[in-house]
């Protein structure tokens, strides 16, 4: 499994656990094998989004500034872009 995928999974788990959202941590743990298998399959056709680091930086900066509305917009934009890339990669496999 690519390093990015392991680190991304770790960030998701840490954020959910830090928010005491234990049901989501449990669900994420149960989905880990599927998540890693899918990521391994797609790793040859899709890497991390080019804007991954700056997008997350902007998200965390907005959170640190207390601007939750901007933080939501930043992460929503990033995830929308990521989902479009993922959809295109899955369609190419079909």
Long-range contacts (C-beta under 8 A, 24 or more apart in sequence): 1-36, 1-39, 1-40, 1-43, 2-39, 2-40, 2-43, 2-47, 4-47, 4-48, 4-52, 5-35, 5-36, 5-39, 5-40, 5-43, 8-48, 9-35, 9-36, 41-93, 42-86, 42-89, 42-90, 42-93, 45-89, 45-92, 45-93, 46-85, 46-86, 46-89, 49-78, 49-81, 49-82, 49-85, 51-78, 51-81, 52-78, 55-81
